[in-house]
Amino acid sequence: MRCSPLSSLLLCLALALCLLSGTCRSKKTWPKTFSEEELRKRLTPMQYHVTQEKGTESAFTGKYTDNKEEGTYHCAVCGAPLFTSDKKFDSGSGWPSFFDLINKESVTQTDDFSYGMHRVETTCSQCGAHLGHLFDDGPRPTRKRYCINSASLSFQSKNSASGEARPIGEAGQSPSSSKNDEL
């Protein structure tokens, strides 16, 4: 199949925009959305930086890096379940690492060309929060390593008396509202 010169030019421009911005996102709306004001009030500065500005916490500093407790890891922004503790492993990377998801639709993958390299960014499929990156150097059976920032997660212990994990910020507030947009 041959491309016209105009099609080739448009494709090159699209790729250039991705390279300049770092991440190529195809999904612009999410089922759950929150205002910037609400997120700044509810999340810690690190949680906000990681989930909303695609930041990264320093290696070996995250709350869940060495967590061995049984339970479920949820998105810190919207509370969506993402990973279970039985899929967590010590990768030696300094960030919580998982070899599989609760559900393949729980995380969205996007090409990330930031820092002059190609990686696969992982975001929450419900709210678009940046979680971390996916690599192909994990253990069997998947060979995947979801390298995730602790700041993007909340944890619900298997032994906890309460029901579902709630995203909690500095003030201990849970999300007051969410707007469900159509896809």
Helices and strands as residue ranges (DSSP letters): H 5-21, E 32-33, H 36-42, H 45-53, E 71-75, E 81-84, G 85-87, E 88-89, E 97-98, E 107-112, G 114-116, E 119-124, E 130-135, E 145-148, G 150-152, E 153-157, E 179-180
